Amino acid sequence: MVCRSMRRISVTIPEKVADALEKVVGLEPLKPARSRIVSDALLRYIASLYPELLRKGSVKGPTVLMALKSAAQRAPSPTLRKSKLALPKWSKVES
């Protein structure tokens, strides 16, 4: 889950939770930041209890049409040309 903007807050957590957090950081091979773990956990908690607070509207999910609209045209389509494509002349090469 990726957030675009962040705000810094300060929280006090129980000693057991702090110890568990240190163990999680130690277990992960990439050593994620504690703030990232707490942020992701809080985001999941709020999303499970109040999903309507985190939605940005009625998004049904990624679709092919959405991908086509957002994709930049890479090259002219051969089907949209008014004239035929100039195909290369093939020559026979004998070995």
SERO-4910 file (N, C-alpha, C, O; in steps of 0.05 Angstrom, whole numbers):
BEGIN
 pado doro    nc1    nc2    nc3   cac1   cac2   cac3    cc1    cc2    cc3    oc1    oc2    oc3
  Met    A     17    -24      0      0      0      0     18     25      0     35     28     17
  Val    A     13     41    -19     30     65    -22     14     90    -17     -8     93    -28
  Cys    A     24    107      0     11    133      5     27    155    -10     52    154    -10
  Arg    A     13    173    -21     26    195    -36     38    216    -18     60    225    -22
  Ser    A     23    223      3     32    244     21     33    232     49     18    215     56
  Met    A     51    243     65     55    233     92     54    256    112     60    279    105
  Arg    A     46    250    136     46    269    158     59    256    182     54    232    187
  Arg    A     76    270    195     90    259    218     73    262    244     63    284    249
  Ile    A     70    240    259     56    241    285     74    226    304     91    211    296
  Ser    A     69    229    330     83    215    350     64    198    366     42    207    374
  Val    A     71    173    371     54    155    386     70    141    408     94    137    405
  Thr    A     56    133    428     68    116    449     56     89    447     31     86    447
  Ile    A     73     68    446     62     41    444     71     25    468     92     31    480
  Pro    A     56      4    474     64    -13    497     91    -27    492     99    -31    470
  Glu    A    104    -33    514    131    -46    512    130    -72    497    148    -78    481
  Lys    A    109    -88    500    107   -113    486    105   -108    455    118   -123    440
  Val    A     91    -88    447     88    -82    419    115    -71    408    123    -78    386
  Ala    A    129    -55    424    155    -45    415    175    -68    412    191    -68    393
  Asp    A    175    -87    431    192   -110    429    186   -127    404    204   -136    390
  Ala    A    160   -131    399    152   -146    375    160   -132    350    169   -145    330
  Leu    A    158   -106    350    166    -90    327    196    -93    321    204    -96    298
  Glu    A    212    -92    342    241    -96    339    247   -124    328    265   -127    312
  Lys    A    232   -145    337    236   -172    327    229   -174    297    243   -187    282
  Val    A    207   -160    289    199   -160    261    220   -148    244    227   -158    223
  Val    A    231   -125    253    252   -112    238    277   -130    236    290   -130    215
  Gly    A    283   -144    257    306   -162    256    301   -186    239    321   -197    227
  Leu    A    277   -195    236    271   -219    219    271   -213    189    278   -230    173
  Glu    A    263   -189    182    261   -182    154    289   -179    142    306   -165    153
  Pro    A    294   -191    119    321   -189    107    328   -161     96    351   -154     95
  Leu    A    308   -146     88    313   -119     77    313    -97     98    317    -74     92
  Lys    A    308   -104    123    307    -85    146    290    -61    140    300    -39    137
  Pro    A    263    -65    139    246    -42    133    246    -22    156    252    -30    179
  Ala    A    240      2    150    239     23    171    215     17    190    194      9    181
  Arg    A    220     23    215    198     18    235    174     35    228    151     26    231
  Ser    A    178     59    219    156     77    213    140     65    190    115     69    189
  Arg    A    153     52    170    138     40    148    121     17    158     98     14    149
  Ile    A    132      1    176    116    -22    187     92    -12    202     70    -22    198
  Val    A     96      8    219     74     19    235     53     33    216     29     30    220
  Ser    A     63     47    196     45     60    177     28     40    162      4     44    159
  Asp    A     40     19    152     25     -2    137      5    -16    155    -17    -22    147
  Ala    A     13    -22    180     -5    -35    199    -29    -17    205    -52    -27    206
  Leu    A    -24      8    210    -46     27    216    -65     30    191    -89     32    195
  Leu    A    -53     31    168    -69     33    143    -87      9    140   -110     11    133
  Arg    A    -76    -15    144    -92    -40    142   -114    -40    163   -136    -49    158
  Tyr    A   -108    -31    187   -128    -31    209   -151    -12    202   -174    -20    205
  Ile    A   -145     12    193   -166     31    186   -182     21    162   -206     23    161
  Ala    A   -168      9    143   -181     -2    119   -200    -24    126   -221    -27    113
  Ser    A   -193    -40    146   -211    -63    153   -236    -53    168   -257    -65    165
  Leu    A   -233    -32    184   -256    -23    200   -272     -1    186   -297     -1    188
  Tyr    A   -259     16    171   -272     39    158   -263     41    129   -249     61    122
  Pro    A   -270     22    112   -259     23     84   -269     47     68   -255     56     50
  Glu    A   -292     58     75   -302     82     61   -285    106     65   -286    125     49
  Leu    A   -270    108     87   -253    131     92   -228    132     74   -217    154     69
  Leu    A   -220    110     63   -196    109     47   -201    106     17   -183    108      1
  Arg    A   -226    103      9   -233    101    -19   -233    128    -32   -241    148    -20
  Lys    A   -226    129    -57   -226    154    -72   -249    155    -92   -248    170   -111
  Gly    A   -269    140    -87   -292    140   -106   -299    111   -113   -289     92   -101
  Ser    A   -315    108   -133   -323     81   -141   -304     70   -162   -310     70   -186
  Val    A   -281     61   -153   -262     49   -171   -266     19   -171   -265      6   -150
  Lys    A   -271      8   -194   -276    -20   -197   -251    -36   -199   -251    -61   -196
  Gly    A   -229    -24   -205   -204    -37   -208   -192    -33   -235   -205    -21   -252
  Pro    A   -168    -41   -239   -155    -37   -264   -169    -53   -286   -176    -77   -282
  Thr    A   -173    -41   -309   -186    -54   -331   -168    -50   -356   -151    -33   -356
  Val    A   -174    -65   -377   -159    -62   -402   -164    -34   -413   -146    -21   -424
  Leu    A   -189    -25   -412   -196      1   -423   -180     23   -408   -171     42   -421
  Met    A   -178     22   -382   -163     42   -367   -133     41   -375   -121     62   -378
  Ala    A   -122     18   -380    -94     15   -388    -91     27   -416    -71     41   -421
  Leu    A   -110     22   -434   -107     34   -460   -109     64   -461    -95     77   -476
  Lys    A   -127     75   -444   -130    104   -442   -105    117   -431    -97    139   -440
  Ser    A    -92    104   -412    -69    116   -399    -43    111   -414    -23    125   -410
  Ala    A    -43     91   -432    -18     85   -446    -13    105   -469    -32    113   -483
  Ala    A     11    113   -472     18    131   -493     21    115   -519     31     93   -519
  Gln    A     14    127   -541     16    113   -566     46    111   -573     60    131   -573
  Arg    A     55     87   -579     83     83   -583     92     86   -612    113     96   -618
  Ala    A     75     78   -630     81     80   -659     55     82   -674     34     74   -664
  Pro    A     57     92   -698     32     94   -714     21     66   -720     36     47   -725
  Ser    A     -4     63   -718    -17     38   -723    -19     33   -753    -27     51   -768
  Pro    A    -11      9   -763    -12      4   -792    -41      4   -802    -46      8   -826
  Thr    A    -60     -1   -785    -88     -2   -794   -100     26   -797   -121     29   -810
  Leu    A    -87     46   -786    -98     73   -788    -86     89   -811    -93    112   -816
  Arg    A    -67     77   -826    -54     91   -848    -73     93   -872    -90     75   -876
  Lys    A    -71    115   -886    -88    119   -910    -76    104   -934    -90     96   -952
  Ser    A    -50    101   -934    -37     87   -956    -25     61   -945    -22     57   -921
  Lys    A    -18     44   -963     -6     18   -955     22     23   -944     36     42   -951
  Leu    A     30      5   -926     57      6   -915     77     -1   -937     72    -20   -953
  Ala    A     99     12   -937    121      5   -955    136    -18   -943    153    -14   -925
  Leu    A    131    -42   -953    145    -65   -943    172    -68   -957    175    -60   -980
  Pro    A    192    -79   -943    218    -82   -956    217   -102   -978    202   -121   -978
  Lys    A    234    -97   -998    236   -116  -1021    255   -139  -1012    277   -134  -1003
  Trp    A    245   -162  -1015    261   -186  -1007    277   -196  -1031    266   -197  -1053
  Ser    A    301   -202  -1026    317   -213  -1048    328   -240  -1038    334   -244  -1015
  Lys    A    330   -257  -1057    340   -284  -1051    370   -285  -1050    383   -277  -1069
  Val    A    381   -294  -1028    410   -296  -1024    417   -325  -1023    407   -340  -1006
  Glu    A    433   -333  -1042    442   -361  -1042    469   -364  -1030    486   -346  -1033
  Ser    A    472   -385  -1016    499   -389  -1003    513   -413  -1014    536   -419  -1006
***
